[in-house]
Amino acid sequence: MIDPLTPKQRGRLMGKIHEKDTAIELKVRTNLHRRGYRFRKNVVGLPGRPDIVLPKYRATIFVHGCFWHGHPNCRKSRLPTTNYAFWEEKRRANLERDARKIAELAGSGWRVAVVWQCALEKPVSLLNTIDTLEKWITSEEASYEIPNGK
């Protein structure tokens, strides 16, 4: 498939992608805050700078974009056909870094949850995801992954 955008347009579009305070992170944070949870965000001293940190529960949450973090079997995670090798390597490096940082957090006594972008798309799946996340926060489970909005 040929990219319908010019390189300049593609560059401008890619430049709008943020590392923190993304729309999907804001959805999760807003809903947790409404339910009374207080947290810190992007804590520099922790491995991987988790998107959400709940010190009271010794819990961290990563809100992953399906494309950037290679969500398995998700339509949003398909790699572009142009410059495929570049994207494949970029994603491989992201996956390795994610696994390493999650292991470091777990090794230092933090609980880790991963929420995928596709689990937040529809209002019903967003609420189901937040309900599930809330149950995990108050549980003793060491790790949890919310795979999709089904």
C-alpha positions in Angstrom: 0.0 0.0 0.0 1.4 3.4 -1.0 1.4 6.1 1.6 -1.1 8.8 0.5 0.8 11.5 2.4 3.9 13.3 1.2 7.0 12.9 3.4 6.5 16.4 4.7 2.9 15.7 5.7 3.9 12.3 7.2 6.6 14.0 9.2 4.2 16.7 10.5 1.7 14.0 11.5 4.4 11.8 13.3 5.6 14.9 15.1 2.3 15.3 16.8 2.6 12.0 18.6 3.5 12.6 22.2 5.5 10.5 24.6 3.3 11.3 27.6 -0.2 12.8 28.3 -1.6 11.0 25.3 -5.4 10.8 24.8 -5.5 7.2 25.9 -3.6 8.0 29.1 -5.9 10.9 29.9 -8.9 8.6 29.5 -7.5 6.2 32.1 -6.3 8.9 34.5 -9.5 10.9 34.3 -11.6 7.8 35.1 -9.4 6.7 37.9 -9.4 10.2 39.4 -13.2 10.3 39.3 -13.3 7.1 41.3 -11.1 8.6 44.0 -7.7 7.2 43.1 -4.8 9.6 43.5 -1.6 8.9 41.6 1.6 10.3 40.2 2.3 10.3 36.5 5.5 9.5 34.6 7.7 9.1 37.7 11.2 9.6 36.6 12.8 7.5 39.3 11.1 4.3 38.4 12.2 2.0 35.5 10.3 2.8 32.3 8.7 5.9 33.8 5.2 4.3 34.2 2.3 6.4 32.9 0.4 6.1 36.2 1.9 5.3 39.7 -0.3 4.5 42.7 2.2 4.5 45.6 -0.5 3.6 48.2 -1.1 0.3 46.4 2.5 -0.1 45.2 1.0 -0.3 41.7 2.1 1.0 38.3 0.1 1.2 35.1 1.4 1.4 31.5 -1.1 2.6 28.9 0.3 1.2 25.6 -0.6 2.3 22.1 -1.3 -0.8 20.1 0.9 0.3 17.1 4.0 1.4 19.1 4.1 -1.5 21.5 3.1 -4.3 19.1 -0.2 -5.5 20.5 -0.5 -9.1 19.3 -3.5 -9.9 17.1 -4.7 -6.3 17.0 -5.7 -4.6 13.8 -4.1 -1.3 15.1 -0.7 -2.9 15.4 -0.1 -3.7 11.7 3.2 -2.4 10.5 3.3 -0.1 7.4 4.5 -1.7 4.2 6.7 1.2 3.4 10.1 1.1 5.2 9.0 -2.2 6.8 12.4 -3.1 8.2 12.7 0.2 10.0 9.3 -0.2 11.7 10.0 -3.9 12.5 13.3 -3.0 14.2 11.7 0.0 16.1 8.9 -2.2 17.4 11.3 -5.0 18.4 13.4 -2.5 20.4 10.2 -1.2 22.1 9.1 -4.7 23.0 12.5 -5.6 24.5 12.6 -2.3 26.4 9.0 -2.8 27.7 9.8 -6.4 28.9 13.0 -5.2 30.6 11.4 -2.3 32.4 8.4 -4.3 33.6 10.9 -7.0 35.0 12.9 -4.2 36.7 9.7 -2.8 38.3 8.5 -6.2 39.4 12.0 -7.0 40.8 11.9 -3.9 43.0 8.5 -4.8 44.5 6.1 -2.8 42.2 3.0 -4.4 40.8 2.5 -3.7 37.0 -0.6 -3.5 34.8 -0.6 -2.9 31.1 -3.7 -1.4 29.4 -3.9 -1.5 25.6 -5.3 1.3 23.5 -8.0 -0.9 21.9 -9.5 -1.6 25.3 -10.3 2.1 25.6 -12.0 2.7 22.2 -15.7 2.4 23.0 -17.4 3.9 26.0 -18.6 0.5 27.2 -15.2 -1.1 26.9 -13.6 1.9 28.5 -15.8 1.5 31.6 -15.3 -2.2 31.7 -11.5 -1.7 31.5 -11.6 0.8 34.3 -13.7 -1.6 36.4 -11.2 -4.3 35.8 -8.3 -2.0 36.5 -9.9 -1.0 39.8 -10.3 -4.6 40.9 -6.6 -5.2 40.0 -5.5 -2.1 41.9 -7.2 -3.3 45.1 -6.1 -6.9 44.7 -2.8 -8.5 45.6 -2.1 -9.6 42.0 1.5 -8.8 40.9 0.8 -8.1 37.3 -2.2 -7.8 35.0 -2.8 -7.1 31.3 -6.0 -5.8 29.9 -5.8 -7.0 26.3 -8.8 -5.5 24.5 -12.2 -4.1 24.8 -14.2 -7.3 24.3 
